[in-house]
Amino acid sequence: MRRRRETEHVVLAMTGASGLPYALRLLECLIAANCRVSLIASKAAHAVAALELDDPFPARHDALAAELGGRYGAAEGQVTGFARQDWTAPFASGSNPPDAMVVCPCTTGTLGAIANGLSDSLIERTADVCLKERRDLVIVPREAPLTAIALRQMAQLAELGAVILPPSPAFYHRPQTIQDLIDFTVARILDQIDVTHDLHARWGERDGG
């Protein structure tokens, strides 16, 4: 993908794989970094939210953006929600692409749709725009074990320029909590889209690393 001098606008798509705490921490960090965030949640993401989070997602996309933006101290207009079928969203066109897109967590179904150009929702269409316009696209698949089908689709997307970044925490920074493990993966995502952070010490920055 083409690196941009500054990342200002990020599309964050949340789908129905387990791992929504990664997405919420990522959103918090993007807000703290003064990025503008366009938020999309699949229908399955709402179902998973009811299982993984203390508070389920509001049904309406605008209410979801308002709730999460308020939770993490977003400025007015910094976080905007978009419906899954909102084909009038600015970034649905290559004439107005985002600086970066992160699909976190990403189901194998969404992965397959993106890999095969099946733009049946705004999530897949935006990913397609990022690929054709050479903008950063980070896919965070949360599945194990992986089938040969999923592996082939990941390889196909990597060849097209997407970054495949499964949650795979390291332990050299001596994590003490689940939040430490979440932050490790979120830090790797932020690195890939050129958003600065200080979530943990990097390799070599601590004695014994």
ABEGO torsion letter per residue (X at the ends): XBBBABBABBBBBBBABBGAAAAAAAAAAAAAAGBBBBBBBBAAAAAAAAAABABBBBABAAAAAAAAAAAAGBBBGABBBBBAABAABAAABAABBBABBBBOBBBAAAAAAAAAGBBABAAAAAAAAAAAAGBBBBBBBBBOBBBAAAAAAAAAAAAAGBBBBBBBBBAAAGBABAAAAAAAAAAAAAAAAGBBBAABBBBGABBGX
